[in-house]
Amino acid sequence: MRPLRFLVPGTTGRFRCGGLQVELQTARLTADLRPTQLVTYRQRQAGLPFLADLLKGEAAPGPALWIVSWGFDVPQLLRQLGGRPVAYHAHSSGYGFDLPPATPVLAVSRNTLGYWGDRSPRSPLFLVPNALEPQWLERGDRARARRRPIDVLVQRRKCSAYVLQTLVPALRARGLQVLVQDGWVEDLVDLFNSAAVVLYDSADYWRGRGVSEGFGLPPLEALACGCVLFSSLNHALADSLDPGRLGHQIGAGTLEADLEAITAAAAEPAAWLPAPEALAGLLASGSEAALIERWRGALAAIDRHWDWLEQGCRPLASEPLWQQRWRQRLERLGKLKRLWAQRQGT
């Protein structure tokens, strides 16, 4: 059982983001399974080991399983960790790099899992969806009868221009209380508990950056707080947001359709909320207890995988794309030649 080292660039300042929070949460959970360390590689921090120092003092392969995750940094980190047990904790997809043969992938969504199942089909692949922090499940108000002071809540970060510049003014013109949250909020659970409807539209944001919505926790947080959810369905959001059953699509064809649906949901939220049993199943699958069991199984399999490699077993590798396409063209050409020969013979 290898100890774990989660690689992060740093934990303060510009490195604070959703991806960092996921790694910190995961490291906290896996610490119950085996010894776990956070290791930084850009920012030296008191109390945390630094990647370059560890590599200098420890010959490969070393005792630990290294977990890399930070988007554009992954290829460089994998090169630095050459010869050492490593796994890629894949959040967003679309960065364009390939993985060394047989590098395990821990995907946070089915969307990301499918991406690597296509791009790296000979790698060990695992699904480890991100978990809601316990506060959302413990303090989220899923009661259906209470009137809420905010009709519609929008978080400005990642939100589309359509929602901010067109939909929000139109909803306010109809007399709805719309709050556009921007900046730091002391208690997000309390804020979501105060809203009848939450709008989340990240499709344009991620399309502009060329990578995917890695998991999309804010929509699940809204549902955990008993809000009616209107969301885009891009990338990993389609994992859980069954439109019309657990949430509702935003930007559904016309502005008028959105206005009618959101106004009705704000007036009578209970009629637009998911069925209690469907919501309970979704939230249970997104709990920390469910996540830690997925990690337990994945880590055991990854340990065995690296045992095989360290014993000298040869890793499987995918055929290069150019070679696949060339071979397929030759096969088609061969079929055409056989058809031509058959016709000539008749």
Secondary structure, 3 states (H helix, E strand, C coil): CCCEEEEECCCCHHHCCHHHHHHHHHHHHHCCCCCEEEEECCCCCCCCCEHHHHHHCCCCCCCCEEEECCHHHHHHHHHHCCCCCEEEEECCCCCCCCCCCCCCEEECCHHHHHHHHHHCCCCCEEECCCCCCHHHHHHCCCCCCCCCCEEEEEECCCCCHHHHHHHHHHHHHCCCCEEEECCCCCCHHHHHHCEEEEEECCHHHHHHHCCCCCCCHHHHHHHHCCCEEEECCCHHHHHCCCECCCEEECCCCCHHHHHHHHHHHHHCHHHCCCCHHHHHHHHHHCCHHHHHHHHHHHHHHHHHHHHHHHCCCCCCCCCCHHHHHHHHHHHHHHHHHHHHHHHHHC
